[in-house]
């Protein structure tokens, strides 16, 4: 792998145009041609990368300029693309849609520019013919820094329809690299938070990915798409691949500390001293929740914990009645505990083990689904009872980026540490914050949320630890000394 890894960004004018089908199918089709494919997803989405991993046999990774900062997009991409022949990046929403009120920040267009990657625009052509030229022309000309290198027409009705679309696009000067006929949708069921994750339907998901690959192989010019990917030059800025090994160069002063009403300042000295103290010490065992109920996790979190000196083991709260032997700390990420509330509740031995671990003061980091699991109950089903709170399904979806600051010291962060996160849930916890909240939310929506008690840090906020690697090191150190 070199900083000039061939790469494509698959984007669309809007959500629902078919970019997930095209991107996943393209990944699988390239892999079937013998290429080592690096899969990526713009934004905070946890579910699509699972399908990408099936398509390529490699870990699906996220590129989020809001959570991690624009400066980490290229390094994280290069980290994921090591040893690969080509990379495919699936966009988010419409090409130019990003964080609300933040201009191009976190948009697919911004990521394409940060990577110096050509864009393939997937257009839903089902209800248009000549107008497709105006649509594509608008997206091509909107930002001269974005290079739209080709179009894939989706939901084409007939040979005549395709002919009209291709004729119209001649005037735009952007080649048509594929035309997918209108057909029975690939079976990818959704529910309240999007697609059903791979872990819950693996056999059916494998079949769905195969269908996507066949659809793209039949309808797209794969040699032309590969050739377009090879026009991407060196990644801009001379970036080196990201590494999970802690270094002061990973510090981000602009986002690392501050109060709700104050811009941040910070020093990395404490983290450097902690890393030095950790050298040569025994590895604490950190258990990470997995299985169908807890599928939301960024690969970099485990890599950071391992690099910080931990032994990371996974367990399934649906089936395992004990925590892994010797567990010194616990990480419970996001997922769908509301779907499996009865099964999680029925596993009383594990719920008791988690409660005992928390009572002993062991470090526990819980995000969203993990927060629900630690409550007294979820929709009337008993949970672990670590937190004096109840959880229930809600009528409305809570969704959006958040700018947060640690209200007090915890096993994850020192008071004043600033991190950006993302909320994505259709549940509610009452109360929404404990006596010692986890985070204060900055900006227009000033509030506190989450719980810090003894070794527990529980919150709705999903964060990407690559933006603040000191979080993982702090957590491992607490596991080592608690």
PAKEKE-405714 format. One line per 10 residues: number of its first residue (from 1); their letters; for each residue x, y, z of C-alpha. Coordinates in pm, 1 decimal. Layout:
// PAKEKE-405714
NUM> a> X,Y,Z ~ ...
***
This chain:
// PAKEKE-405714
1> xxxxxxxxxx> 0.0,0.0,0.0 ~ 117.6,347.8,-86.4 ~ -42.2,689.8,-31.9 ~ -164.5,661.3,-393.9 ~ -397.3,363.0,-337.9 ~ -656.0,360.7,-620.5 ~ -987.6,477.2,-476.0 ~ -1344.2,574.3,-554.8 ~ -1613.7,754.0,-357.3 ~ -1968.1,632.4,-428.9
11> xxxxxxxxxx> -2211.6,920.2,-373.3 ~ -2566.0,1019.7,-468.3 ~ -2784.8,1329.5,-497.0 ~ -2987.1,1212.2,-195.9 ~ -3049.1,923.0,40.4 ~ -3244.7,637.6,-111.8 ~ -3076.9,661.0,-451.6 ~ -2909.5,320.8,-419.4 ~ -2555.2,404.2,-315.9 ~ -2538.2,129.8,-48.5
21> xxxxxxxxxx> -2636.9,-133.5,-305.0 ~ -2390.2,1.6,-560.2 ~ -2102.1,54.0,-317.0 ~ -2139.9,-286.0,-151.0 ~ -2192.5,-460.9,-483.7 ~ -1889.8,-284.9,-631.6 ~ -1672.8,-389.7,-337.4 ~ -1782.2,-751.8,-378.6 ~ -1743.4,-742.1,-756.9 ~ -1388.1,-604.8,-731.9
31> xxxxxxxxxx> -1304.4,-868.5,-469.7 ~ -1436.4,-1139.3,-703.4 ~ -1191.3,-1012.8,-966.9 ~ -907.6,-1091.0,-728.0 ~ -849.8,-740.7,-590.7 ~ -785.3,-673.2,-222.5 ~ -1055.3,-415.1,-151.7 ~ -1049.9,-166.5,136.4 ~ -1407.6,-74.0,242.7 ~ -1497.6,260.2,398.5
41> xxxxxxxxxx> -1810.8,450.5,496.8 ~ -1849.3,827.4,531.1 ~ -2013.3,930.9,857.3 ~ -2090.2,759.3,1188.9 ~ -2293.8,466.4,1049.5 ~ -2214.4,129.8,1214.1 ~ -2440.1,-94.5,1004.2 ~ -2324.9,-48.1,643.0 ~ -1961.6,-134.1,730.8 ~ -2083.2,-479.1,839.2
51> xxxxxxxxxx> -2211.1,-544.0,487.0 ~ -1889.9,-398.7,344.8 ~ -1689.6,-645.2,552.5 ~ -1890.3,-934.4,407.8 ~ -1825.8,-803.3,57.0 ~ -1449.8,-769.0,96.8 ~ -1335.9,-994.1,380.5 ~ -1179.8,-689.6,546.6 ~ -1289.8,-468.4,835.1 ~ -1530.9,-193.3,732.2
61> xxxxxxxxxx> -1410.4,144.9,858.7 ~ -1567.1,486.9,901.6 ~ -1437.0,821.6,783.9 ~ -1606.9,1097.9,982.5 ~ -1470.1,1450.2,961.0 ~ -1693.7,1568.9,1244.8 ~ -1615.9,1299.2,1500.1 ~ -1244.2,1274.9,1422.3 ~ -1167.1,1606.6,1256.7 ~ -1077.5,1660.5,888.8
71> xxxxxxxxxx> -709.4,1609.8,971.8 ~ -764.2,1242.2,1059.0 ~ -969.1,1142.6,752.8 ~ -670.3,1068.9,528.5 ~ -460.1,896.1,799.7 ~ -751.8,671.3,899.3 ~ -816.4,590.8,533.4 ~ -451.6,496.8,478.5 ~ -455.7,282.6,793.3 ~ -751.8,84.8,662.3
81> xxxxxxxxxx> -614.4,62.6,307.6 ~ -283.0,-97.9,404.2 ~ -203.4,-385.5,169.1 ~ -503.8,-322.9,-57.4 ~ -523.8,-288.8,-433.8 ~ -822.3,-55.3,-438.6 ~ -1051.4,127.4,-195.4 ~ -1423.5,199.5,-221.9 ~ -1577.2,467.0,0.7 ~ -1954.3,475.6,40.9
91> xxxxxxxxxx> -2088.5,824.9,98.3 ~ -2360.4,945.8,333.1 ~ -2690.6,1119.8,248.9 ~ -2658.0,1349.6,-53.5 ~ -2312.8,1433.6,-188.9 ~ -2302.5,1783.1,-35.0 ~ -2499.2,1711.6,285.7 ~ -2298.9,1732.2,608.1 ~ -2330.7,1830.1,972.7 ~ -2627.2,2065.5,1017.9
101> xxxxxxxxxx> -2522.4,2429.3,1012.0 ~ -2155.4,2342.0,955.7 ~ -2121.8,2395.6,580.1 ~ -1945.2,2107.8,407.3 ~ -1815.1,1956.2,733.5 ~ -1861.4,1577.1,742.8 ~ -2013.2,1565.8,393.5 ~ -1921.0,1308.3,132.6 ~ -1789.6,1594.5,-81.1 ~ -1548.2,1704.2,191.3
111> xxxxxxxxxx> -1418.2,1349.7,240.9 ~ -1371.4,1307.0,-135.5 ~ -1162.9,1625.2,-142.2 ~ -960.4,1524.4,162.8 ~ -879.8,1193.7,-8.9 ~ -830.4,1339.4,-356.7 ~ -1071.3,1070.7,-480.7 ~ -1295.5,1075.1,-788.0 ~ -1668.7,1050.7,-721.0 ~ -1911.2,810.4,-887.6
121> xxxxxxxxxx> -2261.8,956.8,-869.1 ~ -2547.2,707.9,-831.9 ~ -2865.6,860.6,-973.9 ~ -3218.1,725.6,-926.4 ~ -3342.7,765.5,-1283.5 ~ -3681.4,601.0,-1230.8 ~ -3892.1,913.5,-1290.8 ~ -3688.8,1116.2,-1538.1 ~ -3519.9,1110.8,-1875.9 ~ -3363.1,1430.3,-2018.9
131> xxxxxxxxxx> -3383.1,1604.5,-1681.2 ~ -3109.6,1374.9,-1556.6 ~ -2861.2,1594.6,-1743.6 ~ -2962.5,1903.9,-1545.8 ~ -2939.9,1711.8,-1221.0 ~ -2593.5,1571.6,-1290.8 ~ -2470.1,1904.8,-1431.4 ~ -2570.2,2074.4,-1105.6 ~ -2378.7,1826.5,-892.6 ~ -2074.1,1837.2,-1120.3
141> xxxxxxxxxx> -2052.6,2217.0,-1123.4 ~ -2152.3,2298.5,-763.9 ~ -1802.9,2259.0,-617.1 ~ -1506.0,2265.4,-858.0 ~ -1297.8,2089.4,-591.6 ~ -1511.3,1775.3,-623.5 ~ -1432.0,1562.0,-928.4 ~ -1733.4,1363.7,-1044.5 ~ -1569.7,1104.4,-1267.8 ~ -1874.2,904.4,-1370.4
151> xxxxxxxxxx> -2242.6,830.5,-1326.8 ~ -2424.2,505.9,-1250.2 ~ -2791.5,514.7,-1346.6 ~ -3014.4,322.3,-1107.7 ~ -3370.6,191.7,-1151.8 ~ -3363.1,219.8,-1530.8 ~ -3695.1,100.8,-1675.3 ~ -3601.8,-32.1,-2019.4 ~ -3347.2,-29.4,-2300.5 ~ -3521.6,275.4,-2450.0
161> xxxxxxxxxx> -3517.0,454.8,-2114.1 ~ -3144.0,387.3,-2082.4 ~ -3085.1,519.1,-2434.7 ~ -3263.0,846.9,-2354.9 ~ -3067.3,890.8,-2031.5 ~ -2733.3,826.6,-2199.8 ~ -2814.2,1068.8,-2482.9 ~ -2904.6,1341.3,-2234.5 ~ -2581.3,1297.8,-2038.4 ~ -2355.9,1334.7,-2343.0
171> xxxxxxxxxx> -2385.1,1712.3,-2310.7 ~ -2266.4,1703.0,-1948.3 ~ -1937.2,1537.1,-2037.0 ~ -1947.7,1282.6,-1755.1 ~ -1930.1,917.5,-1865.1 ~ -2204.3,672.0,-1777.0 ~ -2023.0,383.3,-1606.1 ~ -2326.8,169.4,-1536.1 ~ -2701.5,130.3,-1572.9 ~ -2893.3,-89.5,-1330.3
181> xxxxxxxxxx> -3237.7,-200.8,-1439.1 ~ -3540.8,-160.6,-1219.7 ~ -3587.8,-494.3,-1043.9 ~ -3698.6,-658.2,-723.6 ~ -3504.0,-485.3,-443.1 ~ -3223.1,-682.4,-284.1 ~ -3351.1,-819.5,47.0 ~ -3199.0,-586.5,307.8 ~ -3468.2,-538.0,575.8 ~ -3477.5,-223.4,785.5
191> xxxxxxxxxx> -3627.3,-119.8,1117.9 ~ -3624.6,186.5,1344.3 ~ -3249.9,261.7,1313.3 ~ -3186.4,149.9,953.6 ~ -3073.4,-181.3,804.8 ~ -3076.6,-490.1,1022.8 ~ -2709.9,-558.2,1111.6 ~ -2518.9,-849.1,958.5 ~ -2474.5,-1016.1,1298.9 ~ -2851.2,-1067.3,1322.5
201> xxxxxxxxxx> -2899.3,-1223.3,977.5 ~ -2561.0,-1344.4,860.0 ~ -2671.6,-1613.7,612.3 ~ -2930.9,-1385.9,453.8 ~ -2682.4,-1097.1,451.8 ~ -2427.8,-1309.7,263.5 ~ -2694.7,-1386.0,5.0 ~ -2789.7,-1016.9,-20.8 ~ -2428.4,-912.9,-80.1 ~ -2397.0,-1177.6,-351.4
211> xxxxxxxxxx> -2708.2,-1034.6,-520.1 ~ -2561.5,-683.8,-502.2 ~ -2236.8,-806.6,-659.9 ~ -2424.2,-979.6,-942.0 ~ -2638.8,-669.9,-1004.5 ~ -2334.1,-441.8,-1026.4 ~ -2132.3,-688.0,-1234.6 ~ -2414.1,-714.2,-1490.4 ~ -2490.0,-345.0,-1511.9 ~ -2158.9,-164.3,-1458.1
221> xxxxxxxxxx> -1836.2,-127.9,-1653.8 ~ -1599.0,-267.7,-1391.2 ~ -1277.8,-211.1,-1594.4 ~ -1375.9,153.8,-1646.6 ~ -1454.4,197.7,-1276.7 ~ -1120.4,43.9,-1180.7 ~ -946.3,270.5,-1431.9 ~ -1119.1,573.9,-1278.9 ~ -1001.4,467.8,-933.6 ~ -645.3,455.4,-1065.7
231> xxxxxxxxxx> -662.5,822.4,-1167.6 ~ -653.3,918.5,-799.2 ~ -305.5,1043.5,-723.6 ~ -125.8,1068.2,-394.1 ~ -353.0,1142.5,-99.7 ~ -334.8,1521.0,-42.5 ~ -128.9,1665.7,238.1 ~ 139.3,1398.6,258.9 ~ -49.5,1214.2,533.2 ~ 96.8,905.7,697.7
241> xxxxxxxxxx> -127.8,616.3,803.6 ~ -291.8,649.9,1142.8 ~ -154.8,423.3,1414.9 ~ -320.4,317.3,1742.0 ~ 11.8,351.6,1924.3 ~ -16.1,651.5,2155.5 ~ 193.5,951.0,2061.7 ~ 168.8,1321.7,2147.8 ~ 130.3,1381.1,1772.1 ~ -221.0,1236.6,1802.9
251> xxxxxxxxxx> -321.4,1507.4,2047.8 ~ -587.4,1749.9,1920.9 ~ -570.2,2069.4,2127.6 ~ -858.4,2233.4,1942.2 ~ -1106.5,1971.7,2066.4 ~ -946.9,1814.6,2370.5 ~ -1047.6,2023.0,2669.2 ~ -1267.6,2304.3,2784.9 ~ -1580.5,2398.1,2973.9 ~ -1923.1,2446.2,2821.0
261> xxxxxxxxxx> -1855.2,2819.3,2795.2 ~ -1481.2,2820.2,2726.9 ~ -1257.8,2729.1,2436.0 ~ -1028.1,2437.8,2521.9 ~ -670.3,2426.6,2631.4 ~ -474.5,2119.8,2731.9 ~ -142.5,1951.3,2786.6 ~ -49.0,1595.1,2688.8 ~ 199.4,1560.0,2974.4 ~ -32.3,1356.4,3197.7
271> xxxxxxxxxx> -111.8,1112.4,2920.7 ~ 254.3,1073.1,2832.3 ~ 336.7,999.1,3195.4 ~ 55.2,741.8,3209.8 ~ 183.4,571.2,2896.3 ~ 531.5,558.6,3044.7 ~ 401.8,407.7,3369.8 ~ 212.9,142.9,3171.3 ~ 517.6,15.4,2985.2 ~ 612.2,-335.7,3084.3
281> xxxxxxxxxx> 315.2,-394.5,3317.5 ~ 75.4,-689.7,3304.3 ~ -204.6,-669.4,3051.0 ~ -548.3,-609.4,3203.4 ~ -826.0,-813.7,3042.7 ~ -1101.2,-595.3,2898.6 ~ -1425.7,-763.1,2796.3 ~ -1609.2,-609.3,2498.5 ~ -1978.5,-688.6,2447.0 ~ -2070.1,-834.4,2108.5
291> xxxxxxxxxx> -2328.4,-1061.6,1953.9 ~ -2655.8,-960.7,1785.7 ~ -2761.2,-716.7,2060.0 ~ -2437.0,-514.2,2063.9 ~ -2313.2,-463.8,1708.5 ~ -2211.8,-95.8,1708.6 ~ -1836.2,-56.9,1745.9 ~ -1552.9,116.0,1564.6 ~ -1260.2,-114.6,1487.5 ~ -1014.6,149.0,1605.6
301> xxxxxxxxxx> -1143.1,122.5,1964.3 ~ -1022.7,-234.6,2002.3 ~ -697.9,-146.2,1827.4 ~ -641.7,143.4,2067.3 ~ -715.4,-68.5,2373.7 ~ -475.0,-336.7,2251.6 ~ -203.9,-83.3,2171.1 ~ -248.1,65.6,2518.8 ~ -156.7,-269.6,2669.5 ~ -489.9,-446.6,2721.0
311> xxxxxxxxxx> -594.7,-798.5,2634.1 ~ -929.3,-755.9,2459.4 ~ -1180.8,-1041.7,2465.1 ~ -1537.5,-1043.9,2336.1 ~ -1848.0,-1195.4,2492.1 ~ -2215.1,-1220.8,2398.1 ~ -2458.9,-1095.6,2665.0 ~ -2738.3,-1292.5,2499.5 ~ -2573.2,-1629.2,2558.5 ~ -2269.8,-1608.6,2788.5
321> xxxxxxxxxx> -2369.4,-1651.3,3152.3 ~ -2034.0,-1531.8,3284.9 ~ -1795.4,-1253.8,3203.0 ~ -1462.1,-1372.5,3061.2 ~ -1238.6,-1500.8,3338.7 ~ -1021.6,-1229.9,3488.6 ~ -1222.8,-937.9,3345.8 ~ -1075.9,-612.8,3478.2 ~ -1287.5,-374.7,3271.9 ~ -1591.6,-376.7,3050.8
331> xxxxxxxxxx> -1684.2,-197.7,2726.2 ~ -2048.6,-215.6,2614.5 ~ -2108.0,-32.4,2287.8 ~ -2418.7,39.0,2086.8 ~ -2670.0,-189.2,1925.1 ~ -3025.7,-307.9,1968.2 ~ -3093.1,-422.3,2326.1 ~ -3453.2,-307.0,2282.2 ~ -3500.1,-584.0,2024.2 ~ -3354.2,-845.0,2260.2
341> xxxxxxxxxx> -3476.1,-709.3,2593.6 ~ -3647.3,-1034.3,2694.5 ~ -3343.7,-1248.2,2609.7 ~ -3100.8,-1012.6,2783.4 ~ -3323.2,-1005.2,3088.8 ~ -3350.1,-1384.8,3093.5 ~ -2971.3,-1412.2,3123.4 ~ -2983.2,-1334.3,3494.3 ~ -2639.8,-1480.9,3580.9 ~ -2463.4,-1237.7,3346.5
351> xxxxxxxxxx> -2669.7,-940.5,3462.4 ~ -2566.1,-1024.2,3816.9 ~ -2200.4,-1057.1,3714.1 ~ -2205.7,-713.6,3548.1 ~ -2367.1,-558.6,3856.8 ~ -2104.2,-717.5,4081.5 ~ -1822.3,-592.7,3859.8 ~ -1962.9,-239.3,3877.7 ~ -2007.8,-263.4,4255.8 ~ -1641.4,-358.7,4284.4
361> xxxxxxxxxx> -1546.5,-31.6,4116.0 ~ -1413.0,-185.4,3792.8 ~ -1402.6,48.9,3491.5 ~ -1708.6,17.0,3267.6 ~ -1759.4,223.7,2952.2 ~ -2113.5,204.9,2812.1 ~ -2246.8,380.6,2502.3 ~ -2615.1,398.6,2406.6 ~ -2714.2,28.7,2406.5 ~ -2467.9,-21.0,2690.6
371> xxxxxxxxxx> -2639.3,258.5,2883.0 ~ -2975.0,82.3,2843.2 ~ -2828.5,-250.1,2956.3 ~ -2697.2,-92.8,3277.1 ~ -3037.5,55.0,3371.4 ~ -3281.0,-106.2,3617.7 ~ -3513.3,-205.7,3337.3 ~ -3580.3,-166.7,2964.7 ~ -3945.0,-160.7,2859.7 ~ -4032.9,-340.9,3181.7
381> xxxxxxxxxx> -3768.3,-613.1,3147.3 ~ -3510.3,-617.8,3429.1 ~ -3158.0,-522.0,3319.2 ~ -2833.6,-503.1,3520.4 ~ -2951.7,-244.0,3773.9 ~ -2615.9,-68.3,3784.6 ~ -2782.6,269.5,3721.7 ~ -3084.7,401.4,3910.6 ~ -3267.7,471.3,3584.7 ~ -3525.6,314.0,3356.9
391> xxxxxxxxxx> -3526.6,291.7,2976.7 ~ -3811.4,265.2,2729.1 ~ -3883.9,288.0,2358.8 ~ -3971.3,642.1,2248.9 ~ -4196.4,778.0,1974.9 ~ -3929.2,992.3,1810.9 ~ -3581.6,924.9,1679.4 ~ -3299.1,1121.9,1841.0 ~ -3030.1,1179.6,1580.0 ~ -2742.8,1421.4,1534.5
401> xxxxxxxxxx> -2386.5,1524.5,1600.7 ~ -2299.3,1664.7,1942.7 ~ -2013.0,1877.0,2074.5 ~ -1949.5,1755.9,2428.7 ~ -1723.6,1823.5,2724.8 ~ -1658.8,1595.2,3020.9 ~ -1833.8,1745.5,3324.4 ~ -1612.0,1567.1,3576.3 ~ -1335.1,1310.6,3601.4 ~ -1417.1,956.7,3493.5
411> xxxxxxxxxx> -1246.4,637.3,3381.2 ~ -1262.3,769.1,3023.3 ~ -1173.6,1135.4,3050.4 ~ -1050.9,1407.5,3279.6 ~ -1289.6,1691.1,3356.8 ~ -1287.1,1941.0,3069.2 ~ -1194.0,1691.4,2799.9 ~ -1380.7,1786.0,2485.4 ~ -1500.6,1526.6,2237.0 ~ -1741.2,1525.6,1948.3
421> xxxxxxxxxx> -2002.1,1254.2,1936.4 ~ -2318.4,1131.2,1771.1 ~ -2660.1,1037.3,1910.4 ~ -2870.6,777.4,1728.7 ~ -3152.8,613.3,1923.3 ~ -3527.7,573.8,1956.9 ~ -3527.4,514.1,2329.3 ~ -3538.5,737.0,2635.9 ~ -3372.7,701.0,2975.7 ~ -3524.3,855.7,3288.4
431> xxxxxxxxxx> -3356.7,1042.2,3441.7 ~ -3138.5,1149.5,3149.0 ~ -2842.5,1228.4,3373.1 ~ -2714.4,1120.7,3710.9 ~ -2592.0,1328.3,4003.7 ~ -2255.7,1322.7,3825.8 ~ -2330.6,1354.6,3451.6 ~ -2099.9,1212.8,3186.8 ~ -2110.8,1496.3,2934.7 ~ -2217.9,1853.4,2895.4
441> xxxxxxxxxx> -2350.6,1927.1,2547.3 ~ -2219.9,2253.1,2402.8 ~ -2373.0,2488.8,2148.7 ~ -2740.7,2579.7,2113.1 ~ -2863.2,2271.2,2300.0 ~ -2686.8,2313.3,2632.6 ~ -2763.8,2026.4,2867.6 ~ -2598.5,1749.3,3062.8 ~ -2648.1,1379.6,3001.8 ~ -2522.5,1039.0,3106.2
451> xxxxxxxxxx> -2391.1,892.7,3430.0 ~ -2055.0,874.6,3608.8 ~ -2047.9,670.9,3928.8 ~ -1743.0,495.7,4067.4 ~ -1587.9,318.6,3768.0 ~ -1890.6,354.0,3539.7 ~ -1914.4,596.0,3246.7 ~ -2250.2,553.1,3070.5 ~ -2394.5,780.9,2804.4 ~ -2605.1,793.8,2489.6
461> xxxxxxxxxx> -2313.9,959.1,2307.8 ~ -2123.2,753.2,2050.6 ~ -1763.7,876.2,2025.6 ~ -1469.5,781.3,1806.3 ~ -1166.4,729.3,2028.1 ~ -917.9,788.0,1745.4 ~ -994.6,1157.5,1787.3 ~ -868.5,1141.8,2147.3 ~ -646.2,834.2,2195.9 ~ -581.5,934.0,2556.7
471> xxxxxxxxxx> -932.5,802.1,2632.3 ~ -831.1,443.3,2557.5 ~ -504.0,476.3,2745.7 ~ -676.7,626.8,3047.9 ~ -932.5,344.5,3049.9 ~ -666.3,73.6,3024.5 ~ -463.8,232.1,3301.8 ~ -771.9,240.9,3527.1 ~ -834.2,-128.3,3447.6 ~ -475.2,-204.5,3538.1
481> xx> -487.4,-25.2,3874.4 ~ -847.3,-72.9,3993.6
***
